[in-house]
Amino acid sequence: MIYYPDCPFCENSNSALSIVDVEINGISLKAICCNNCKKYFGFFQDVKTQIEELKEEIKSLESEVSDLT
């Protein structure tokens, strides 16, 4: 069973939470937002997307290096 907490600000039901993209001081984050009161109460980094972007950059660099040889 998965438990989703109520909003700590407005105590809205547990089905009213969503994950949204935010940027704070130039850093891209994901935030947990209440759909009722629109307040954020949790932030985390989307590491998976960052890893995928780095993999693409590495592939690009590898292809450039192989073109030089």
Protein Blocks (a to p, Z undefined) as FASTA:
>chain_A
ZZddddfklopafklgccddddeehiacdddddfklopafbdcddfklmmmmmmmmmmmm
mmmmmmmZZ
